[in-house]
Amino acid sequence: MEHSFISIKKFSDEPYSKILGYPKATSRQIKSRINELEKLKIKSISFVGPTTIGSLSILGKGYVGVVVLAKKNNKLVALKIRRTDSQRKEMKNEADLLKLVNSVNVGPKMLESSKNFLVMEYLEGVKISDWVYLLKGVGSAKKLKSTIRKILEDCYRLDQLGFDHGELSNISKHVIVSKTKSTLIDFESSSTKRRPSNVTSITQAFFIGSGIAKKAQKIYRNSSKDQIISALKQYKQEKTRESFEKLLKTLKL
């Protein structure tokens, strides 16, 4: 898909400056951020995505930053821009957390970071909630099962790492499904200091508590809630591969 890109040199002016210094920035801050982008070799930005700020479309917006599609050395990347009202003073901590999850092959690849920016692998896909609602026809159950299993395997690896994503109960914003893979995204609320509950949160979101759970149940018939909760409790206590396999079996994956 072709996207039109705007040179970062134009980002000192509105409406583009509004994105670079969201929600509010001085012209000095904007100038400094443009210099920072030049050092990162980010040449241009494209306004596409499901979220809007004013008249401009972006890939996403969170408490810490806004995410846009950008070009670095002619390669498409996802660029996270630190919000000026964020409690985080820099992006280093999130960059370190992303490197850590990358070490077990989870999340978009961390490419580079600076004080106000995080440059990541761009994954062209749709939010899992939209993907599930579009699923129909022959092979839907197989596709859904393999996607859920892949996400649960990622969550299991994070649990083993002692890493908690922190926001997986709100699954729709934090899993992207592309043509080739499904990926957990947005690690801004993550921590290695909390007890990890990645597998638990995702299982509850998929099978117990959300609109996605209702849709999933229509695509393939699952075990009862009581059976799922029982397998989850056992996994929570042990967090072993054996208890994880039992959970997968209960979920018919």
Contacts in CASP RR format, 6 or more apart in sequence:
PFRMAT RR
TARGET T0000
AUTHOR 0000-0000-0000
METHOD contacts of the structure
MODEL  1
MEHSFISIKKFSDEPYSKILGYPKATSRQIKSRINELEKLKIKSISFVGP
TTIGSLSILGKGYVGVVVLAKKNNKLVALKIRRTDSQRKEMKNEADLLKL
VNSVNVGPKMLESSKNFLVMEYLEGVKISDWVYLLKGVGSAKKLKSTIRK
ILEDCYRLDQLGFDHGELSNISKHVIVSKTKSTLIDFESSSTKRRPSNVT
SITQAFFIGSGIAKKAQKIYRNSSKDQIISALKQYKQEKTRESFEKLLKT
LKL
1 124 0 8 1.000
3 46 0 8 1.000
3 48 0 8 1.000
3 69 0 8 1.000
3 76 0 8 1.000
4 46 0 8 1.000
5 43 0 8 1.000
5 44 0 8 1.000
5 45 0 8 1.000
5 46 0 8 1.000
5 71 0 8 1.000
6 16 0 8 1.000
6 44 0 8 1.000
6 45 0 8 1.000
6 46 0 8 1.000
6 47 0 8 1.000
7 43 0 8 1.000
7 44 0 8 1.000
8 34 0 8 1.000
8 37 0 8 1.000
8 38 0 8 1.000
8 42 0 8 1.000
8 43 0 8 1.000
8 44 0 8 1.000
8 45 0 8 1.000
9 34 0 8 1.000
10 16 0 8 1.000
11 17 0 8 1.000
11 19 0 8 1.000
11 20 0 8 1.000
11 30 0 8 1.000
11 33 0 8 1.000
11 34 0 8 1.000
11 37 0 8 1.000
11 45 0 8 1.000
12 27 0 8 1.000
12 30 0 8 1.000
12 31 0 8 1.000
12 34 0 8 1.000
15 54 0 8 1.000
15 55 0 8 1.000
15 56 0 8 1.000
16 45 0 8 1.000
16 56 0 8 1.000
17 25 0 8 1.000
17 27 0 8 1.000
17 30 0 8 1.000
18 53 0 8 1.000
18 54 0 8 1.000
18 56 0 8 1.000
19 45 0 8 1.000
19 47 0 8 1.000
19 53 0 8 1.000
19 56 0 8 1.000
19 58 0 8 1.000
19 66 0 8 1.000
19 68 0 8 1.000
19 81 0 8 1.000
20 30 0 8 1.000
20 33 0 8 1.000
20 34 0 8 1.000
20 81 0 8 1.000
21 29 0 8 1.000
21 30 0 8 1.000
21 33 0 8 1.000
21 81 0 8 1.000
21 83 0 8 1.000
21 84 0 8 1.000
22 53 0 8 1.000
22 61 0 8 1.000
22 65 0 8 1.000
22 66 0 8 1.000
22 81 0 8 1.000
22 83 0 8 1.000
22 84 0 8 1.000
23 83 0 8 1.000
23 84 0 8 1.000
23 85 0 8 1.000
24 84 0 8 1.000
24 85 0 8 1.000
25 33 0 8 1.000
25 84 0 8 1.000
29 84 0 8 1.000
33 81 0 8 1.000
33 116 0 8 1.000
33 117 0 8 1.000
36 114 0 8 1.000
36 115 0 8 1.000
36 116 0 8 1.000
36 117 0 8 1.000
37 117 0 8 1.000
39 114 0 8 1.000
40 72 0 8 1.000
40 112 0 8 1.000
40 114 0 8 1.000
40 117 0 8 1.000
40 119 0 8 1.000
41 72 0 8 1.000
41 73 0 8 1.000
42 70 0 8 1.000
42 71 0 8 1.000
42 72 0 8 1.000
42 77 0 8 1.000
42 79 0 8 1.000
42 117 0 8 1.000
42 119 0 8 1.000
43 71 0 8 1.000
43 72 0 8 1.000
44 70 0 8 1.000
44 71 0 8 1.000
45 68 0 8 1.000
45 69 0 8 1.000
45 70 0 8 1.000
45 71 0 8 1.000
45 79 0 8 1.000
46 68 0 8 1.000
46 69 0 8 1.000
46 70 0 8 1.000
46 71 0 8 1.000
47 56 0 8 1.000
47 57 0 8 1.000
47 58 0 8 1.000
47 68 0 8 1.000
47 69 0 8 1.000
48 57 0 8 1.000
48 58 0 8 1.000
48 59 0 8 1.000
48 69 0 8 1.000
49 57 0 8 1.000
49 58 0 8 1.000
49 59 0 8 1.000
49 60 0 8 1.000
49 69 0 8 1.000
50 57 0 8 1.000
50 59 0 8 1.000
50 60 0 8 1.000
50 127 0 8 1.000
51 57 0 8 1.000
51 58 0 8 1.000
51 59 0 8 1.000
51 60 0 8 1.000
51 61 0 8 1.000
52 58 0 8 1.000
53 61 0 8 1.000
53 66 0 8 1.000
58 66 0 8 1.000
58 67 0 8 1.000
58 68 0 8 1.000
59 67 0 8 1.000
59 68 0 8 1.000
59 69 0 8 1.000
59 78 0 8 1.000
60 66 0 8 1.000
60 67 0 8 1.000
61 67 0 8 1.000
62 83 0 8 1.000
62 186 0 8 1.000
62 188 0 8 1.000
63 83 0 8 1.000
63 86 0 8 1.000
63 188 0 8 1.000
63 189 0 8 1.000
64 80 0 8 1.000
64 82 0 8 1.000
64 83 0 8 1.000
64 86 0 8 1.000
64 88 0 8 1.000
64 94 0 8 1.000
64 188 0 8 1.000
65 80 0 8 1.000
65 81 0 8 1.000
65 82 0 8 1.000
65 83 0 8 1.000
65 86 0 8 1.000
65 188 0 8 1.000
66 80 0 8 1.000
66 81 0 8 1.000
66 83 0 8 1.000
67 78 0 8 1.000
67 79 0 8 1.000
67 80 0 8 1.000
67 81 0 8 1.000
68 78 0 8 1.000
68 79 0 8 1.000
68 81 0 8 1.000
69 76 0 8 1.000
69 77 0 8 1.000
69 78 0 8 1.000
69 79 0 8 1.000
69 122 0 8 1.000
70 76 0 8 1.000
70 77 0 8 1.000
70 78 0 8 1.000
70 79 0 8 1.000
70 119 0 8 1.000
71 77 0 8 1.000
72 111 0 8 1.000
72 112 0 8 1.000
72 119 0 8 1.000
76 122 0 8 1.000
77 111 0 8 1.000
77 119 0 8 1.000
77 120 0 8 1.000
77 121 0 8 1.000
77 122 0 8 1.000
78 108 0 8 1.000
78 119 0 8 1.000
78 120 0 8 1.000
78 121 0 8 1.000
78 122 0 8 1.000
78 123 0 8 1.000
79 117 0 8 1.000
79 118 0 8 1.000
79 119 0 8 1.000
79 120 0 8 1.000
80 91 0 8 1.000
80 94 0 8 1.000
80 117 0 8 1.000
80 118 0 8 1.000
80 119 0 8 1.000
80 120 0 8 1.000
81 116 0 8 1.000
81 117 0 8 1.000
82 88 0 8 1.000
82 90 0 8 1.000
82 91 0 8 1.000
82 115 0 8 1.000
82 116 0 8 1.000
82 117 0 8 1.000
88 94 0 8 1.000
88 188 0 8 1.000
90 115 0 8 1.000
90 116 0 8 1.000
91 113 0 8 1.000
91 114 0 8 1.000
91 115 0 8 1.000
91 116 0 8 1.000
91 117 0 8 1.000
91 118 0 8 1.000
92 113 0 8 1.000
92 115 0 8 1.000
94 113 0 8 1.000
94 118 0 8 1.000
94 187 0 8 1.000
94 188 0 8 1.000
94 190 0 8 1.000
95 110 0 8 1.000
95 113 0 8 1.000
95 118 0 8 1.000
97 163 0 8 1.000
97 187 0 8 1.000
97 190 0 8 1.000
97 192 0 8 1.000
98 107 0 8 1.000
98 108 0 8 1.000
98 110 0 8 1.000
98 118 0 8 1.000
98 120 0 8 1.000
98 187 0 8 1.000
99 110 0 8 1.000
100 161 0 8 1.000
100 163 0 8 1.000
100 192 0 8 1.000
101 107 0 8 1.000
101 158 0 8 1.000
101 161 0 8 1.000
101 163 0 8 1.000
101 184 0 8 1.000
101 187 0 8 1.000
101 190 0 8 1.000
102 109 0 8 1.000
102 110 0 8 1.000
103 161 0 8 1.000
104 157 0 8 1.000
104 158 0 8 1.000
104 160 0 8 1.000
104 161 0 8 1.000
105 154 0 8 1.000
105 157 0 8 1.000
106 154 0 8 1.000
106 157 0 8 1.000
106 158 0 8 1.000
106 183 0 8 1.000
106 184 0 8 1.000
107 154 0 8 1.000
107 183 0 8 1.000
107 184 0 8 1.000
107 185 0 8 1.000
107 187 0 8 1.000
108 120 0 8 1.000
108 121 0 8 1.000
108 122 0 8 1.000
108 123 0 8 1.000
108 183 0 8 1.000
108 185 0 8 1.000
109 120 0 8 1.000
109 121 0 8 1.000
110 118 0 8 1.000
110 119 0 8 1.000
110 120 0 8 1.000
111 119 0 8 1.000
111 120 0 8 1.000
111 121 0 8 1.000
112 119 0 8 1.000
113 119 0 8 1.000
123 176 0 8 1.000
123 178 0 8 1.000
123 181 0 8 1.000
123 183 0 8 1.000
123 185 0 8 1.000
124 178 0 8 1.000
125 176 0 8 1.000
125 177 0 8 1.000
125 178 0 8 1.000
125 179 0 8 1.000
126 134 0 8 1.000
126 176 0 8 1.000
126 177 0 8 1.000
127 172 0 8 1.000
127 173 0 8 1.000
127 175 0 8 1.000
127 176 0 8 1.000
127 177 0 8 1.000
128 147 0 8 1.000
128 151 0 8 1.000
128 171 0 8 1.000
128 172 0 8 1.000
128 175 0 8 1.000
128 176 0 8 1.000
128 177 0 8 1.000
128 182 0 8 1.000
128 212 0 8 1.000
129 171 0 8 1.000
129 172 0 8 1.000
129 211 0 8 1.000
129 212 0 8 1.000
130 172 0 8 1.000
131 147 0 8 1.000
131 177 0 8 1.000
132 144 0 8 1.000
132 212 0 8 1.000
132 215 0 8 1.000
132 216 0 8 1.000
132 219 0 8 1.000
133 215 0 8 1.000
135 143 0 8 1.000
135 144 0 8 1.000
135 215 0 8 1.000
135 219 0 8 1.000
140 219 0 8 1.000
141 219 0 8 1.000
141 220 0 8 1.000
144 216 0 8 1.000
144 219 0 8 1.000
144 220 0 8 1.000
145 220 0 8 1.000
145 252 0 8 1.000
145 253 0 8 1.000
147 177 0 8 1.000
147 182 0 8 1.000
148 206 0 8 1.000
148 216 0 8 1.000
148 251 0 8 1.000
148 253 0 8 1.000
149 248 0 8 1.000
149 253 0 8 1.000
150 181 0 8 1.000
150 182 0 8 1.000
151 175 0 8 1.000
151 182 0 8 1.000
151 184 0 8 1.000
151 202 0 8 1.000
152 199 0 8 1.000
152 202 0 8 1.000
152 203 0 8 1.000
152 247 0 8 1.000
152 248 0 8 1.000
152 251 0 8 1.000
152 253 0 8 1.000
154 183 0 8 1.000
154 184 0 8 1.000
154 198 0 8 1.000
155 165 0 8 1.000
155 168 0 8 1.000
155 184 0 8 1.000
155 198 0 8 1.000
155 199 0 8 1.000
155 201 0 8 1.000
155 202 0 8 1.000
156 198 0 8 1.000
156 199 0 8 1.000
156 241 0 8 1.000
156 244 0 8 1.000
158 164 0 8 1.000
158 165 0 8 1.000
158 184 0 8 1.000
158 196 0 8 1.000
158 198 0 8 1.000
159 196 0 8 1.000
159 197 0 8 1.000
159 198 0 8 1.000
159 199 0 8 1.000
159 239 0 8 1.000
160 239 0 8 1.000
161 192 0 8 1.000
161 196 0 8 1.000
162 192 0 8 1.000
162 196 0 8 1.000
163 190 0 8 1.000
163 191 0 8 1.000
163 192 0 8 1.000
163 196 0 8 1.000
163 198 0 8 1.000
164 190 0 8 1.000
164 191 0 8 1.000
164 192 0 8 1.000
164 194 0 8 1.000
164 195 0 8 1.000
164 196 0 8 1.000
164 197 0 8 1.000
164 198 0 8 1.000
165 174 0 8 1.000
165 184 0 8 1.000
165 187 0 8 1.000
165 189 0 8 1.000
165 190 0 8 1.000
165 198 0 8 1.000
165 201 0 8 1.000
166 189 0 8 1.000
166 190 0 8 1.000
166 191 0 8 1.000
166 194 0 8 1.000
166 197 0 8 1.000
166 198 0 8 1.000
166 201 0 8 1.000
167 173 0 8 1.000
167 174 0 8 1.000
167 186 0 8 1.000
167 189 0 8 1.000
168 174 0 8 1.000
168 184 0 8 1.000
168 197 0 8 1.000
168 198 0 8 1.000
168 201 0 8 1.000
168 202 0 8 1.000
168 205 0 8 1.000
169 201 0 8 1.000
169 204 0 8 1.000
169 205 0 8 1.000
170 205 0 8 1.000
171 201 0 8 1.000
171 202 0 8 1.000
171 205 0 8 1.000
171 206 0 8 1.000
171 210 0 8 1.000
171 212 0 8 1.000
172 210 0 8 1.000
172 212 0 8 1.000
173 186 0 8 1.000
174 184 0 8 1.000
174 185 0 8 1.000
174 186 0 8 1.000
175 182 0 8 1.000
175 183 0 8 1.000
175 184 0 8 1.000
175 185 0 8 1.000
176 182 0 8 1.000
176 183 0 8 1.000
176 185 0 8 1.000
197 236 0 8 1.000
199 232 0 8 1.000
199 235 0 8 1.000
199 244 0 8 1.000
199 247 0 8 1.000
200 232 0 8 1.000
200 235 0 8 1.000
200 236 0 8 1.000
203 228 0 8 1.000
203 232 0 8 1.000
203 247 0 8 1.000
203 251 0 8 1.000
204 232 0 8 1.000
205 212 0 8 1.000
205 213 0 8 1.000
206 212 0 8 1.000
206 213 0 8 1.000
206 216 0 8 1.000
207 213 0 8 1.000
207 216 0 8 1.000
207 217 0 8 1.000
207 222 0 8 1.000
207 225 0 8 1.000
207 228 0 8 1.000
207 251 0 8 1.000
208 225 0 8 1.000
208 228 0 8 1.000
208 229 0 8 1.000
216 222 0 8 1.000
220 252 0 8 1.000
222 228 0 8 1.000
222 251 0 8 1.000
222 252 0 8 1.000
223 250 0 8 1.000
223 251 0 8 1.000
223 252 0 8 1.000
227 250 0 8 1.000
228 250 0 8 1.000
228 251 0 8 1.000
230 250 0 8 1.000
231 243 0 8 1.000
231 246 0 8 1.000
231 247 0 8 1.000
231 249 0 8 1.000
231 250 0 8 1.000
231 251 0 8 1.000
232 247 0 8 1.000
234 243 0 8 1.000
234 246 0 8 1.000
234 247 0 8 1.000
235 243 0 8 1.000
235 244 0 8 1.000
235 246 0 8 1.000
235 247 0 8 1.000
237 243 0 8 1.000
END
